Amino acid sequence: MTITLVCGSHRKNSQSLKVTKFLASILDKNGIETNLIDLGNKPLPVWDPGMWERDSEIKKFWIGYSKGIAESDAYIFITPEYAGMASPALKNFFLYLTGGDISHKPGLIITVSSGIGGSYPNAELRMSSYKNTRIVYIPDHVIVRHVESILNAETPESKDDEYIRNRLTYVCKVLIEYAKAFTLIRSSGVIDIKTYPFGL
């Protein structure tokens, strides 16, 4: 099993990347291979309609950039809250995806805030990012608040730090079970992306 983690921060070496790496370590301990995409250190150009053309330069770029995404069994999207919104880099990432890349696979949303925010990006992604991608978000999500004060050491440094570590471990295990279960849906023969490539 492989799970792709997409860190949606625009910054290099961001707090969101710290959270992403912690999630990757949890998955590793559970025997899961990971594919980590860091949009801060490896940004995508702004999507343009050339993606609809088979031999365009941006299409060729995406084919190389996206290696491993479609082959993954589940996805974790980590986003900071920018002005009450999911990061523009992550929203741009979703524009690149086609109906067959991540469709009918489970996704987990993790939002990151330096303060007490973080709820709006979760609602935004659930509302707008699933339509054509057909990602299926699991009911659980985690908001990592006061991110600068947690996940900074090998062991928890506070009760809040311990709680977030335990909660992240729990949701990763839930995601793994969803990934196992969703293989039955995709192998059932009822999925028809070719006839119905777009959501309504």
The 8 nearest C-alpha neighbors of each residue, nearest first, counted from 0:
[[1, 31, 72, 32, 2, 71, 178, 30],
 [2, 0, 32, 71, 33, 72, 31, 3],
 [1, 3, 73, 33, 71, 74, 72, 34],
 [4, 2, 34, 74, 33, 35, 71, 75],
 [3, 5, 75, 35, 74, 76, 36, 34],
 [6, 4, 36, 76, 7, 37, 77, 35],
 [7, 5, 37, 77, 8, 38, 16, 36],
 [6, 8, 78, 89, 38, 77, 88, 5],
 [9, 7, 10, 39, 6, 78, 79, 15],
 [10, 8, 39, 38, 88, 7, 11, 42],
 [11, 9, 39, 13, 8, 12, 40, 38],
 [10, 12, 39, 40, 13, 9, 8, 16],
 [13, 11, 16, 10, 14, 17, 39, 40],
 [14, 12, 16, 15, 10, 11, 17, 8],
 [13, 15, 17, 16, 18, 146, 12, 147],
 [16, 14, 18, 13, 17, 19, 8, 111],
 [15, 17, 19, 13, 14, 18, 6, 20],
 [18, 16, 14, 20, 15, 19, 21, 13],
 [17, 19, 21, 15, 16, 20, 22, 14],
 [20, 18, 16, 22, 21, 17, 15, 23],
 [19, 21, 23, 17, 22, 18, 16, 24],
 [20, 22, 18, 24, 23, 19, 17, 25],
 [21, 23, 19, 25, 20, 24, 18, 26],
 [22, 24, 20, 26, 21, 25, 27, 19],
 [23, 25, 27, 21, 22, 26, 20, 28],
 [26, 24, 22, 28, 27, 23, 168, 21],
 [25, 27, 29, 23, 31, 28, 24, 22],
 [26, 28, 24, 30, 31, 29, 25, 23],
 [27, 29, 25, 26, 30, 24, 31, 23],
 [30, 28, 26, 27, 31, 25, 172, 24],
 [29, 31, 27, 28, 26, 32, 0, 25],
 [32, 30, 26, 27, 29, 0, 1, 33],
 [31, 33, 1, 0, 2, 27, 30, 34],
 [34, 32, 2, 1, 3, 35, 31, 23],
 [33, 35, 3, 4, 2, 36, 67, 32],
 [36, 34, 4, 3, 5, 33, 37, 6],
 [35, 37, 5, 4, 6, 38, 34, 3],
 [38, 36, 6, 39, 40, 41, 5, 35],
 [37, 39, 42, 41, 7, 40, 6, 9],
 [40, 38, 9, 10, 11, 37, 8, 42],
 [39, 41, 11, 37, 38, 42, 10, 12],
 [40, 42, 38, 39, 37, 43, 36, 11],
 [43, 41, 38, 39, 40, 44, 37, 88],
 [42, 44, 45, 41, 38, 92, 88, 91],
 [45, 43, 46, 42, 91, 57, 47, 88],
 [44, 46, 43, 47, 91, 88, 92, 42],
 [47, 45, 44, 91, 95, 94, 48, 50],
 [46, 48, 49, 50, 45, 57, 51, 44],
 [49, 47, 50, 51, 46, 52, 57, 55],
 [48, 50, 51, 52, 47, 55, 57, 58],
 [49, 51, 58, 48, 52, 57, 47, 55],
 [50, 52, 49, 48, 53, 58, 55, 47],
 [53, 51, 49, 50, 55, 54, 58, 48],
 [52, 54, 55, 51, 58, 50, 59, 49],
 [55, 53, 52, 58, 56, 59, 57, 49],
 [56, 54, 58, 57, 52, 49, 53, 59],
 [57, 55, 59, 58, 60, 54, 49, 50],
 [56, 58, 60, 59, 55, 50, 61, 49],
 [59, 57, 50, 61, 55, 60, 56, 62],
 [58, 60, 56, 62, 57, 61, 55, 63],
 [61, 59, 57, 58, 63, 62, 64, 56],
 [62, 60, 64, 58, 63, 59, 65, 57],
 [63, 61, 59, 65, 60, 64, 58, 66],
 [62, 64, 61, 60, 65, 66, 59, 58],
 [65, 63, 61, 62, 66, 60, 43, 59],
 [64, 66, 62, 63, 68, 61, 67, 69],
 [67, 65, 68, 64, 63, 62, 69, 70],
 [66, 68, 70, 69, 65, 71, 34, 3],
 [67, 69, 70, 71, 65, 66, 3, 100],
 [70, 68, 100, 71, 67, 101, 99, 66],
 [69, 71, 67, 68, 72, 1, 100, 66],
 [72, 70, 1, 2, 68, 69, 73, 3],
 [71, 73, 1, 2, 178, 0, 104, 70],
 [74, 72, 2, 105, 104, 178, 71, 106],
 [75, 73, 106, 3, 2, 4, 107, 105],
 [74, 76, 107, 4, 106, 108, 5, 3],
 [77, 75, 5, 108, 4, 109, 107, 6],
 [76, 78, 109, 6, 110, 7, 5, 108],
 [79, 77, 7, 110, 111, 8, 85, 86],
 [78, 80, 111, 110, 112, 8, 81, 86],
 [79, 81, 84, 85, 83, 117, 112, 120],
 [80, 82, 84, 83, 86, 85, 79, 87],
 [83, 81, 84, 80, 85, 86, 119, 79],
 [82, 84, 81, 80, 119, 120, 85, 117],
 [85, 83, 120, 81, 80, 82, 119, 86],
 [86, 84, 120, 80, 78, 81, 87, 79],
 [85, 87, 88, 89, 81, 78, 7, 84],
 [88, 86, 90, 89, 91, 85, 7, 84],
 [89, 87, 91, 86, 90, 7, 92, 9],
 [88, 90, 7, 92, 91, 86, 87, 93],
 [91, 89, 87, 93, 92, 88, 86, 94],
 [90, 92, 88, 94, 89, 93, 87, 46],
 [93, 91, 89, 90, 94, 95, 88, 96],
 [92, 94, 90, 95, 96, 91, 89, 128],
 [95, 93, 91, 92, 96, 46, 90, 97],
 [94, 96, 93, 92, 97, 46, 91, 50],
 [97, 95, 93, 94, 100, 132, 98, 92],
 [96, 98, 99, 100, 132, 95, 131, 101],
 [99, 97, 132, 131, 196, 100, 102, 133],
 [98, 100, 102, 97, 101, 192, 132, 69],
 [101, 99, 69, 97, 98, 102, 96, 68],
 [102, 100, 69, 134, 99, 104, 132, 103],
 [103, 101, 133, 134, 99, 104, 132, 100],
 [104, 102, 134, 133, 135, 101, 185, 105],
 [103, 105, 102, 73, 134, 135, 101, 181],
 [106, 104, 135, 73, 136, 178, 134, 137],
 [105, 107, 136, 74, 75, 135, 73, 137],
 [106, 108, 75, 136, 137, 140, 76, 74],
 [107, 109, 76, 140, 75, 77, 121, 110],
 [108, 110, 77, 141, 140, 142, 76, 78],
 [111, 109, 142, 78, 117, 79, 77, 143],
 [110, 112, 79, 143, 117, 142, 78, 144],
 [113, 111, 144, 114, 117, 116, 79, 80],
 [112, 114, 145, 146, 144, 147, 111, 115],
 [115, 113, 145, 112, 144, 116, 146, 117],
 [114, 116, 144, 112, 145, 117, 113, 143],
 [117, 115, 112, 114, 118, 144, 80, 113],
 [116, 118, 112, 110, 80, 119, 111, 142],
 [117, 119, 121, 120, 116, 122, 142, 110],
 [118, 120, 122, 121, 83, 117, 84, 123],
 [121, 119, 85, 123, 84, 122, 118, 124],
 [122, 120, 119, 124, 123, 118, 125, 108],
 [121, 123, 119, 125, 120, 124, 126, 118],
 [124, 122, 120, 126, 121, 125, 119, 127],
 [125, 123, 128, 126, 121, 127, 122, 120],
 [124, 126, 122, 123, 127, 121, 128, 129],
 [127, 125, 123, 124, 122, 128, 129, 130],
 [126, 128, 124, 129, 125, 123, 130, 122],
 [127, 129, 124, 130, 125, 126, 93, 132],
 [128, 130, 133, 134, 132, 127, 131, 125],
 [131, 129, 198, 132, 133, 128, 127, 197],
 [132, 130, 197, 198, 133, 98, 129, 196],
 [131, 133, 98, 129, 134, 102, 130, 97],
 [134, 132, 102, 129, 131, 103, 130, 135],
 [133, 135, 102, 129, 132, 103, 104, 101],
 [136, 134, 105, 106, 104, 103, 133, 137],
 [137, 135, 106, 105, 107, 134, 138, 125],
 [136, 138, 139, 107, 106, 105, 135, 174],
 [139, 137, 136, 140, 107, 135, 108, 106],
 [140, 138, 137, 170, 141, 107, 108, 136],
 [139, 141, 108, 109, 107, 138, 142, 170],
 [140, 142, 109, 143, 110, 108, 139, 167],
 [141, 143, 110, 117, 109, 111, 144, 118],
 [144, 142, 111, 146, 110, 112, 141, 145],
 [143, 145, 112, 146, 115, 114, 113, 142],
 [146, 144, 113, 114, 147, 148, 112, 115],
 [145, 147, 144, 113, 148, 149, 143, 112],
 [146, 148, 145, 149, 113, 14, 151, 150],
 [149, 147, 146, 145, 151, 150, 160, 156],
 [148, 150, 160, 151, 146, 147, 145, 156],
 [151, 149, 152, 160, 155, 148, 18, 17],
 [150, 152, 149, 148, 153, 147, 156, 155],
 [153, 151, 154, 150, 155, 156, 149, 160],
 [152, 154, 155, 151, 150, 156, 21, 149],
 [153, 155, 152, 156, 150, 161, 151, 160],
 [156, 154, 161, 160, 157, 152, 153, 150],
 [155, 157, 160, 154, 158, 161, 149, 152],
 [158, 156, 160, 159, 155, 161, 149, 162],
 [157, 159, 161, 160, 162, 156, 155, 163],
 [160, 158, 162, 157, 161, 163, 149, 156],
 [159, 161, 149, 157, 155, 163, 158, 162],
 [160, 162, 155, 158, 164, 159, 163, 165],
 [161, 163, 159, 165, 160, 164, 166, 158],
 [162, 164, 166, 160, 165, 161, 167, 159],
 [165, 163, 161, 167, 162, 166, 168, 160],
 [166, 164, 168, 162, 163, 167, 169, 161],
 [165, 167, 163, 169, 168, 164, 162, 170],
 [168, 166, 164, 170, 169, 165, 163, 171],
 [169, 167, 165, 171, 166, 170, 164, 25],
 [168, 170, 166, 172, 167, 171, 165, 173],
 [171, 169, 173, 167, 172, 168, 174, 166],
 [172, 170, 174, 168, 173, 169, 167, 175],
 [171, 173, 175, 169, 170, 174, 168, 176],
 [172, 174, 170, 176, 171, 175, 169, 177],
 [175, 173, 171, 177, 172, 176, 170, 178],
 [174, 176, 178, 172, 173, 177, 171, 179],
 [175, 177, 179, 173, 178, 174, 180, 172],
 [178, 176, 174, 180, 179, 175, 181, 105],
 [179, 177, 175, 181, 176, 180, 73, 72],
 [180, 178, 176, 177, 181, 182, 175, 183],
 [179, 181, 177, 178, 182, 183, 176, 184],
 [182, 180, 184, 183, 178, 179, 177, 104],
 [181, 183, 185, 184, 180, 179, 186, 178],
 [184, 182, 186, 181, 185, 180, 187, 179],
 [185, 183, 181, 187, 182, 186, 103, 180],
 [184, 186, 182, 183, 187, 181, 190, 103],
 [185, 187, 183, 184, 188, 182, 189, 190],
 [188, 186, 184, 185, 189, 183, 190, 182],
 [187, 189, 186, 190, 185, 191, 184, 183],
 [188, 190, 187, 191, 185, 184, 186, 192],
 [189, 191, 188, 192, 185, 187, 184, 186],
 [192, 190, 193, 194, 195, 189, 196, 188],
 [191, 193, 196, 195, 194, 190, 98, 99],
 [194, 192, 191, 196, 195, 98, 99, 190],
 [193, 195, 192, 191, 196, 197, 190, 98],
 [196, 194, 192, 193, 197, 191, 198, 98],
 [195, 197, 192, 193, 98, 194, 198, 131],
 [198, 196, 131, 195, 199, 98, 130, 192],
 [197, 199, 130, 131, 196, 195, 133, 132],
 [198, 197, 130, 131, 195, 196, 129, 133]]
